[in-house]
Amino acid sequence: MRETEATADARRALEVCNACRYCEGFCAVFPAMTLRREFTSGDLSYLANLCHNCRGCYYSCQYAPPHPWNINVPQVLAQVRAETYEEYAWPGPLAGLFKRNGTIVSLAMIAGIALALILTMALVDPSILYTPQQGPGAFYRVIPWWLMVTLAGGTSLFAVLALVMGFRNFWRDTGGRADELRPGRPLAVALHDILTLKNLGGGGGGCNDVDEGFSQVRRRFHHFMFYGFLLCFASTTSATFYDHFLGHEAPYPFLSLPVQLGFWGGVGMVIGTAGLIWTKIVSDPAPAARNLLGSDYALLVLLLMAAATGLLLLGLRDTGAMGVLLAVHLGVIFTLFAVIPYSKMVHGVYRSAALFRHALERRPTPPPGNKPSDRALGSAA
Protein backbone atom coordinates (compact mmCIF):
# COMPACT_ATOMS: atom_id res chain seq x y z
CA MET A 1 0.00 0.00 0.00
CA ARG A 2 1.23 3.49 -0.83
CA GLU A 3 2.28 6.00 1.81
CA THR A 4 -0.33 8.71 2.39
CA GLU A 5 -1.23 11.31 4.98
CA ALA A 6 -3.65 8.78 6.49
CA THR A 7 -0.99 6.07 6.85
CA ALA A 8 1.40 8.60 8.43
CA ASP A 9 -1.27 9.63 10.95
CA ALA A 10 -2.10 5.98 11.69
CA ARG A 11 1.56 5.08 12.18
CA ARG A 12 2.06 7.98 14.61
CA ALA A 13 -1.06 6.99 16.59
CA LEU A 14 -0.11 3.31 16.79
CA GLU A 15 3.45 4.13 17.86
CA VAL A 16 2.01 6.10 20.77
CA CYS A 17 -0.37 3.22 21.54
CA ASN A 18 2.45 0.71 21.39
CA ALA A 19 4.36 2.71 24.00
CA CYS A 20 1.33 3.27 26.22
CA ARG A 21 -0.25 -0.22 26.14
CA TYR A 22 -3.25 0.91 28.22
CA CYS A 23 -5.63 -0.60 25.65
CA GLU A 24 -3.66 -3.86 25.31
CA GLY A 25 -6.61 -5.96 26.49
CA PHE A 26 -9.09 -4.34 24.15
CA CYS A 27 -10.15 -5.56 20.67
CA ALA A 28 -8.01 -7.66 18.33
CA VAL A 29 -6.10 -4.64 16.99
CA PHE A 30 -4.04 -4.06 20.12
CA PRO A 31 -2.71 -7.60 20.65
CA ALA A 32 -1.77 -7.65 16.95
CA MET A 33 -0.16 -4.22 17.27
CA THR A 34 2.04 -5.32 20.18
CA LEU A 35 3.67 -7.97 17.97
CA ARG A 36 5.26 -5.16 15.95
CA ARG A 37 7.88 -2.54 16.80
CA GLU A 38 7.58 -0.78 13.45
CA PHE A 39 4.60 -0.47 11.14
CA THR A 40 4.95 -0.92 7.39
CA SER A 41 2.17 0.27 5.11
CA GLY A 42 1.08 -3.38 4.80
CA ASP A 43 0.91 -3.67 8.59
CA LEU A 44 -1.26 -0.56 8.73
CA SER A 45 -3.57 -1.97 6.08
CA TYR A 46 -3.90 -5.19 8.06
CA LEU A 47 -4.54 -3.46 11.39
CA ALA A 48 -6.99 -0.98 9.86
CA ASN A 49 -9.11 -3.81 8.48
CA LEU A 50 -8.80 -5.79 11.70
CA CYS A 51 -10.39 -2.81 13.46
CA HIS A 52 -14.18 -3.19 13.83
CA ASN A 53 -14.67 0.43 14.88
CA CYS A 54 -15.88 -0.46 18.37
CA ARG A 55 -14.50 2.91 19.58
CA GLY A 56 -13.59 1.66 23.05
CA CYS A 57 -10.00 2.85 22.68
CA TYR A 58 -11.13 6.39 21.87
CA TYR A 59 -13.11 6.83 25.08
CA SER A 60 -10.38 5.21 27.20
CA CYS A 61 -7.42 7.07 25.70
CA GLN A 62 -5.77 9.74 27.83
CA TYR A 63 -4.28 11.25 24.68
CA ALA A 64 -7.56 11.60 22.75
CA PRO A 65 -8.80 15.11 21.84
CA PRO A 66 -8.58 17.69 23.30
CA HIS A 67 -5.11 16.43 24.28
CA PRO A 68 -2.46 18.05 22.05
CA TRP A 69 -1.39 14.63 20.73
CA ASN A 70 -4.89 14.22 19.26
CA ILE A 71 -4.88 10.40 19.22
CA ASN A 72 -8.04 9.17 17.52
CA VAL A 73 -7.40 5.55 16.53
CA PRO A 74 -10.93 4.74 15.20
CA GLN A 75 -10.87 7.78 12.93
CA VAL A 76 -7.38 7.31 11.46
CA LEU A 77 -7.87 3.57 10.92
CA ALA A 78 -11.18 4.29 9.16
CA GLN A 79 -9.32 6.60 6.78
CA VAL A 80 -6.68 3.94 6.09
CA ARG A 81 -9.43 1.33 5.56
CA ALA A 82 -11.08 3.50 2.95
CA GLU A 83 -7.75 3.89 1.15
CA THR A 84 -7.19 0.13 1.16
CA TYR A 85 -10.52 -0.34 -0.63
CA GLU A 86 -9.25 1.84 -3.44
CA GLU A 87 -5.71 0.46 -3.34
CA TYR A 88 -6.70 -3.20 -3.77
CA ALA A 89 -9.66 -2.71 -6.14
CA TRP A 90 -9.68 -4.74 -9.33
CA PRO A 91 -9.48 -3.85 -12.15
CA GLY A 92 -7.31 -0.89 -11.20
CA PRO A 93 -8.92 1.72 -13.48
CA LEU A 94 -12.22 1.31 -11.59
CA ALA A 95 -10.60 2.14 -8.25
CA GLY A 96 -11.53 5.78 -8.81
CA LEU A 97 -15.15 4.84 -8.13
CA PHE A 98 -14.33 4.93 -4.41
CA LYS A 99 -13.92 8.71 -4.65
CA ARG A 100 -17.24 10.41 -3.85
CA ASN A 101 -18.57 6.89 -3.37
CA GLY A 102 -21.86 7.95 -1.82
CA THR A 103 -22.77 9.89 -4.95
CA ILE A 104 -21.59 7.07 -7.23
CA VAL A 105 -23.67 4.43 -5.44
CA SER A 106 -26.76 6.65 -5.41
CA LEU A 107 -26.49 7.44 -9.12
CA ALA A 108 -25.81 3.78 -9.92
CA MET A 109 -28.99 2.74 -8.08
CA ILE A 110 -31.07 5.24 -10.05
CA ALA A 111 -29.45 4.13 -13.31
CA GLY A 112 -29.95 0.45 -12.51
CA ILE A 113 -33.64 0.89 -11.77
CA ALA A 114 -34.11 3.03 -14.88
CA LEU A 115 -32.30 0.49 -17.08
CA ALA A 116 -34.41 -2.40 -15.82
CA LEU A 117 -37.64 -0.45 -16.36
CA ILE A 118 -36.64 0.72 -19.85
CA LEU A 119 -35.60 -2.76 -20.97
CA THR A 120 -38.78 -4.28 -19.54
CA MET A 121 -41.06 -1.76 -21.25
CA ALA A 122 -39.16 -2.20 -24.51
CA LEU A 123 -39.44 -5.99 -24.48
CA VAL A 124 -42.86 -6.61 -22.92
CA ASP A 125 -46.36 -5.67 -24.05
CA PRO A 126 -47.79 -3.04 -21.66
CA SER A 127 -50.91 -5.15 -21.29
CA ILE A 128 -48.72 -7.79 -19.62
CA LEU A 129 -46.66 -5.32 -17.61
CA TYR A 130 -49.65 -3.68 -15.92
CA THR A 131 -52.01 -6.62 -15.49
CA PRO A 132 -51.89 -9.35 -12.82
CA GLN A 133 -49.71 -12.32 -13.77
CA GLN A 134 -50.14 -15.48 -11.76
CA GLY A 135 -49.09 -19.11 -11.80
CA PRO A 136 -45.80 -20.75 -12.80
CA GLY A 137 -43.63 -18.57 -15.05
CA ALA A 138 -45.45 -15.34 -14.11
CA PHE A 139 -42.18 -13.49 -13.49
CA TYR A 140 -40.75 -14.56 -16.85
CA ARG A 141 -43.83 -13.25 -18.68
CA VAL A 142 -42.94 -9.81 -17.32
CA ILE A 143 -39.14 -9.97 -17.60
CA PRO A 144 -37.70 -12.64 -19.90
CA TRP A 145 -35.56 -15.29 -18.24
CA TRP A 146 -32.55 -14.45 -20.41
CA LEU A 147 -32.66 -10.81 -19.34
CA MET A 148 -32.71 -11.76 -15.65
CA VAL A 149 -29.75 -14.07 -16.12
CA THR A 150 -27.80 -11.53 -18.16
CA LEU A 151 -28.24 -8.63 -15.72
CA ALA A 152 -28.17 -10.38 -12.35
CA GLY A 153 -25.96 -13.34 -13.28
CA GLY A 154 -23.42 -11.31 -15.22
CA THR A 155 -22.96 -8.65 -12.56
CA SER A 156 -22.78 -11.18 -9.72
CA LEU A 157 -20.08 -13.22 -11.49
CA PHE A 158 -18.07 -10.07 -12.14
CA ALA A 159 -18.48 -9.02 -8.49
CA VAL A 160 -17.17 -12.38 -7.27
CA LEU A 161 -14.14 -12.15 -9.58
CA ALA A 162 -13.37 -8.58 -8.49
CA LEU A 163 -13.66 -9.51 -4.80
CA VAL A 164 -11.37 -12.53 -5.22
CA MET A 165 -8.76 -10.37 -6.94
CA GLY A 166 -9.10 -7.72 -4.22
CA PHE A 167 -8.54 -10.42 -1.57
CA ARG A 168 -5.42 -11.57 -3.42
CA ASN A 169 -4.03 -8.03 -3.55
CA PHE A 170 -4.73 -7.48 0.16
CA TRP A 171 -3.22 -10.81 1.18
CA ARG A 172 -0.02 -10.20 -0.75
CA ASP A 173 0.44 -6.63 0.48
CA THR A 174 -0.04 -7.57 4.13
CA GLY A 175 2.61 -10.28 3.96
CA GLY A 176 0.39 -13.31 3.47
CA ARG A 177 1.61 -16.40 1.63
CA ALA A 178 -0.36 -18.68 -0.65
CA ASP A 179 0.56 -21.78 1.38
CA GLU A 180 -1.16 -20.27 4.45
CA LEU A 181 -4.54 -20.36 2.71
CA ARG A 182 -5.50 -23.86 3.76
CA PRO A 183 -7.96 -25.50 6.17
CA GLY A 184 -6.88 -25.81 9.77
CA ARG A 185 -7.39 -24.38 13.23
CA PRO A 186 -6.56 -20.76 12.23
CA LEU A 187 -9.25 -20.86 9.54
CA ALA A 188 -11.74 -22.32 12.02
CA VAL A 189 -10.92 -19.58 14.55
CA ALA A 190 -11.31 -16.90 11.88
CA LEU A 191 -14.65 -18.31 10.73
CA HIS A 192 -15.87 -18.32 14.34
CA ASP A 193 -14.89 -14.67 14.74
CA ILE A 194 -16.52 -13.76 11.42
CA LEU A 195 -19.80 -15.60 11.99
CA THR A 196 -20.21 -14.40 15.58
CA LEU A 197 -18.96 -10.86 14.80
CA LYS A 198 -16.92 -11.32 17.95
CA ASN A 199 -14.92 -8.12 17.60
CA LEU A 200 -18.07 -6.01 17.38
CA GLY A 201 -18.27 -6.83 21.07
CA GLY A 202 -15.18 -4.69 21.71
CA GLY A 203 -13.15 -6.11 24.57
CA GLY A 204 -16.12 -8.26 25.63
CA GLY A 205 -18.54 -5.79 27.19
CA GLY A 206 -19.70 -4.38 23.89
CA CYS A 207 -18.91 -1.42 21.66
CA ASN A 208 -19.36 2.27 22.33
CA ASP A 209 -22.08 2.53 19.70
CA VAL A 210 -23.53 5.91 20.68
CA ASP A 211 -21.31 7.33 23.43
CA GLU A 212 -18.87 6.07 26.09
CA GLY A 213 -21.48 3.59 27.37
CA PHE A 214 -21.00 -0.06 26.33
CA SER A 215 -23.63 -1.68 24.13
CA GLN A 216 -24.21 -4.70 21.89
CA VAL A 217 -26.73 -2.81 19.74
CA ARG A 218 -24.57 -2.34 16.62
CA ARG A 219 -23.39 -5.94 16.82
CA ARG A 220 -27.01 -7.17 16.90
CA PHE A 221 -28.01 -4.99 13.95
CA HIS A 222 -24.99 -6.30 12.04
CA HIS A 223 -26.15 -9.83 12.82
CA PHE A 224 -29.60 -9.08 11.41
CA MET A 225 -28.12 -7.60 8.24
CA PHE A 226 -25.39 -10.22 7.79
CA TYR A 227 -27.54 -13.29 8.32
CA GLY A 228 -30.44 -11.68 6.47
CA PHE A 229 -28.17 -11.27 3.46
CA LEU A 230 -27.03 -14.90 3.72
CA LEU A 231 -30.65 -16.09 3.93
CA CYS A 232 -31.51 -14.08 0.81
CA PHE A 233 -28.54 -15.63 -0.99
CA ALA A 234 -29.73 -19.09 0.15
CA SER A 235 -33.19 -18.21 -1.16
CA THR A 236 -31.80 -17.42 -4.61
CA THR A 237 -29.72 -20.61 -4.59
CA SER A 238 -32.65 -22.82 -3.59
CA ALA A 239 -34.90 -21.13 -6.20
CA THR A 240 -32.29 -21.92 -8.85
CA PHE A 241 -32.34 -25.56 -7.72
CA TYR A 242 -36.14 -25.63 -7.85
CA ASP A 243 -36.13 -24.18 -11.37
CA HIS A 244 -33.27 -26.02 -13.05
CA PHE A 245 -33.31 -29.37 -11.26
CA LEU A 246 -36.91 -29.83 -10.11
CA GLY A 247 -38.57 -28.07 -13.05
CA HIS A 248 -40.67 -25.76 -10.83
CA GLU A 249 -40.89 -22.22 -12.17
CA ALA A 250 -41.26 -19.18 -9.93
CA PRO A 251 -43.21 -17.73 -8.23
CA TYR A 252 -43.37 -20.30 -5.44
CA PRO A 253 -45.92 -20.67 -2.61
CA PHE A 254 -45.32 -18.58 0.49
CA LEU A 255 -44.49 -21.63 2.62
CA SER A 256 -41.96 -23.00 0.11
CA LEU A 257 -38.27 -23.04 1.05
CA PRO A 258 -37.11 -20.27 -1.35
CA VAL A 259 -39.86 -17.88 -0.27
CA GLN A 260 -39.41 -18.54 3.46
CA LEU A 261 -35.66 -18.01 3.21
CA GLY A 262 -36.17 -14.82 1.21
CA PHE A 263 -38.93 -13.50 3.49
CA TRP A 264 -37.03 -13.90 6.75
CA GLY A 265 -33.81 -12.79 5.10
CA GLY A 266 -35.52 -9.66 3.83
CA VAL A 267 -36.99 -8.94 7.26
CA GLY A 268 -33.56 -9.36 8.83
CA MET A 269 -31.93 -7.03 6.31
CA VAL A 270 -34.59 -4.35 6.83
CA ILE A 271 -34.14 -4.49 10.62
CA GLY A 272 -30.35 -4.55 10.36
CA THR A 273 -29.88 -1.78 7.80
CA ALA A 274 -32.50 0.52 9.36
CA GLY A 275 -30.94 -0.06 12.78
CA LEU A 276 -27.42 0.69 11.53
CA ILE A 277 -28.63 3.90 9.85
CA TRP A 278 -30.23 4.93 13.15
CA THR A 279 -27.04 4.09 15.04
CA LYS A 280 -24.97 6.28 12.74
CA ILE A 281 -27.39 9.18 13.11
CA VAL A 282 -27.38 9.18 16.93
CA SER A 283 -23.75 8.19 17.55
CA ASP A 284 -21.01 10.54 18.72
CA PRO A 285 -19.39 12.06 15.60
CA ALA A 286 -16.02 12.70 17.29
CA PRO A 287 -14.45 9.23 16.64
CA ALA A 288 -15.96 8.98 13.15
CA ALA A 289 -14.37 9.82 9.81
CA ARG A 290 -17.03 12.27 8.66
CA ASN A 291 -15.91 12.32 5.03
CA LEU A 292 -16.77 8.60 4.77
CA LEU A 293 -20.33 8.84 6.12
CA GLY A 294 -21.82 9.48 2.68
CA SER A 295 -20.58 6.14 1.33
CA ASP A 296 -21.75 4.37 4.51
CA TYR A 297 -25.27 5.75 4.22
CA ALA A 298 -25.45 5.09 0.47
CA LEU A 299 -24.60 1.41 0.88
CA LEU A 300 -27.00 0.93 3.79
CA VAL A 301 -29.83 2.56 1.82
CA LEU A 302 -29.05 0.35 -1.19
CA LEU A 303 -29.20 -2.79 0.99
CA LEU A 304 -32.40 -1.54 2.60
CA MET A 305 -33.92 -0.94 -0.85
CA ALA A 306 -32.92 -4.43 -2.00
CA ALA A 307 -34.71 -6.02 0.96
CA ALA A 308 -37.71 -3.68 1.03
CA THR A 309 -38.48 -3.97 -2.70
CA GLY A 310 -38.20 -7.75 -2.42
CA LEU A 311 -40.70 -7.86 0.45
CA LEU A 312 -43.01 -5.45 -1.36
CA LEU A 313 -42.85 -7.61 -4.48
CA LEU A 314 -43.71 -10.68 -2.41
CA GLY A 315 -46.71 -8.95 -0.88
CA LEU A 316 -48.08 -7.60 -4.19
CA ARG A 317 -47.00 -10.30 -6.65
CA ASP A 318 -50.60 -11.30 -7.43
CA THR A 319 -51.61 -7.75 -8.35
CA GLY A 320 -51.14 -5.48 -11.36
CA ALA A 321 -48.25 -3.77 -9.56
CA MET A 322 -46.09 -6.90 -9.83
CA GLY A 323 -44.54 -6.01 -13.20
CA VAL A 324 -43.20 -2.61 -12.21
CA LEU A 325 -42.12 -3.85 -8.77
CA LEU A 326 -40.25 -6.77 -10.33
CA ALA A 327 -38.37 -4.41 -12.66
CA VAL A 328 -37.51 -2.04 -9.80
CA HIS A 329 -36.32 -4.90 -7.56
CA LEU A 330 -34.22 -6.38 -10.35
CA GLY A 331 -32.70 -2.94 -10.99
CA VAL A 332 -31.74 -2.58 -7.32
CA ILE A 333 -30.23 -6.09 -7.21
CA PHE A 334 -28.36 -5.41 -10.46
CA THR A 335 -26.95 -2.22 -8.93
CA LEU A 336 -26.02 -3.95 -5.66
CA PHE A 337 -23.90 -6.58 -7.35
CA ALA A 338 -22.38 -4.05 -9.75
CA VAL A 339 -21.16 -1.76 -6.94
CA ILE A 340 -20.20 -4.37 -4.31
CA PRO A 341 -16.49 -4.39 -5.32
CA TYR A 342 -16.39 -0.57 -5.31
CA SER A 343 -18.32 0.23 -2.14
CA LYS A 344 -17.85 -0.29 1.58
CA MET A 345 -19.30 -3.79 1.05
CA VAL A 346 -15.72 -4.93 0.33
CA HIS A 347 -14.92 -4.45 4.01
CA GLY A 348 -16.37 -7.91 4.58
CA VAL A 349 -13.66 -9.47 2.40
CA TYR A 350 -10.72 -7.53 3.84
CA ARG A 351 -11.93 -7.77 7.43
CA SER A 352 -12.31 -11.55 7.02
CA ALA A 353 -8.80 -11.76 5.58
CA ALA A 354 -7.46 -9.68 8.49
CA LEU A 355 -9.17 -11.97 11.01
CA PHE A 356 -7.59 -14.99 9.31
CA ARG A 357 -4.16 -13.34 9.47
CA HIS A 358 -4.78 -12.56 13.16
CA ALA A 359 -5.66 -16.21 13.78
CA LEU A 360 -2.45 -17.28 12.05
CA GLU A 361 -0.44 -14.93 14.27
CA ARG A 362 -2.04 -16.38 17.39
CA ARG A 363 -1.01 -19.95 16.57
CA PRO A 364 0.84 -21.54 19.49
CA THR A 365 4.57 -21.92 18.82
CA PRO A 366 5.78 -25.53 19.23
CA PRO A 367 8.22 -25.90 22.16
CA PRO A 368 11.89 -26.50 21.30
CA GLY A 369 12.51 -30.08 20.25
CA ASN A 370 8.98 -30.62 18.94
CA LYS A 371 9.43 -28.85 15.62
CA PRO A 372 9.94 -31.19 12.64
CA SER A 373 13.25 -29.44 11.91
CA ASP A 374 14.45 -29.98 15.52
CA ARG A 375 13.54 -33.65 15.43
CA ALA A 376 15.37 -34.05 12.13
CA LEU A 377 18.51 -32.45 13.60
CA GLY A 378 18.29 -34.73 16.65
CA SER A 379 18.05 -37.81 14.42
CA ALA A 380 21.04 -36.68 12.39
CA ALA A 381 23.10 -36.20 15.56
Summary of the structure (lengths in Angstrom):
residues: 381
radius of gyration: 23.6
end to end distance: 45.7
largest distance: 88.3
contacts: 1231
relative contact order: 0.15
helix: 70%
strand: 1%
